[in-house]
Amino acid sequence: MSRILYAWELGGGYGHVGSFLPLALALRDRGHEVVCAVRDLRSAQAFLGLHGIEAHQAPIWLHAPPGIPPPVNYSEMLFEVGFLDSRGLTGMVRGWRSLLTRVDPDLLLVDHAPTCLLAARAGVRARRALFGTSFYSPPRRNPLPTFAPWQTPPVERLIESDRRVVDVANRVLDRLGGTPLSRVADLFDVDEDFLCTFPELDHYGRRDDARYWGSTFAADEGLPPEWPEGRGAKILGYLSSAYRDFDRLVKALAELPHRVLLYVSGYTSPSRARHGGIVFSPQLLAMARAIAECDLVLCHGGHGTVSLALLGGRPLLLVPIYVEQLVVSRNVATLGAGRLVRMDSRNPPYARLVTETLRDATHGERAREFASKHHELTGASQLGALVRRCEELAAGAPDRGQNL
């Protein structure tokens, strides 16, 4: 059997390991050894650790450079995580290469881990595959396109940003004897791209040359939903207390005649705190069941939660925090399956938005149309296809002992 290493370097929350867990369990059931290198061991414990899957701390960048403008493409995002500092990036790549050499996998599954991809170009034998949403797998263009289509950065800016990344990355690869990049897109030279999303949710727009594998998620992990008593609509919320308007949003929800069940990451109130018609869940919820029982999903636009809501035929009200969530939220609004609160909106009328989203039956209709269209990209058949392809890739790795 094969050894498979899952690598997660950037991003937060439970979406990364939560998306990988079903595949990890299916691979383990087939007799493969699954090892993980993760950004956040706390998140990993909530999913992987409970099932006895081995997890290591991934190398992560801790020194964000000052004065960096908000990124408009993947290269500029790399500025924030070491790709402007060749010496520091060399240390990161050495750390990843050491971990990869020690684990010695047959297959490397890379979920938003650009430095791991760079390390894999410097003497790592494993076959490589991208695994995750479209945000981590930009179209292979030169320069890399913007992930903020509502902006129109000059192409000269994109070209220069790509050039800076290639220059720093190649200095690192030269020191370590790796294969140089001719363009940033070369970083994503892999044996398979598990694009775990849907065409309508692709951060860069629908791609004619891509295979979409659909979203994966640990939909049954967590507590069963316990709704407040009453007759109002059921609103399911998955929020962060770091949201700029968190207190105002909770207050608005408490004043509505609805039953609200919230899981709030980072919330420090008593586990069973109640505010009006709101119940705060003390732990993660079993999302598939909670979504099936609710009338509206309220979230920040995380890909996993949005996918579950759409596949469950439920409308969404979206309050994004980060640009990655904003892109997904805009895609949902374009579908007509929900409404979006803009990140720069001042004093949004949350109560009215909730009421209007619930009243507009077309949002639910569009969500149900999405679910009907993509039902084949969910469940056992989808997971089976992922497992089979992983096994094919792992079987093609060289024999152990050929490690460079």
Secondary structure, DSSP 8 states (H G I E B T S, - for coil): --EEEEEE-S--SSHHHHHHHHHHHHHHHTT-EEEEEES-HHHHHHHTGGGT-EEEE--------TT----SBHHHHHHTTTTT-HHHHHHHHHHHHHHHHHH--SEEEEES-HHHHHHHTTT--SEEEEEE-GGGS----SS--BS-TT----HHHHHHHHHHHHHHHHHHHHHHT----SSGGGGG--SEEEE-S-GGG-TT---TT--B------TT-SB-----SSSS-EEEEEEETTSTTHHHHHHHHHTSSSEEEEEEET--S-TT-EETTEEE-SS-B-HHHHHHH-SEEEES--HHHHHHHHHTT--EEE---SHHHHHHHHHHHHHTSEEE--TT-SS--HHHHHHHHHH-HHHHHHHHHHHHHTGGGSHHHHHHHHHHHHHHHHHTS--TT---
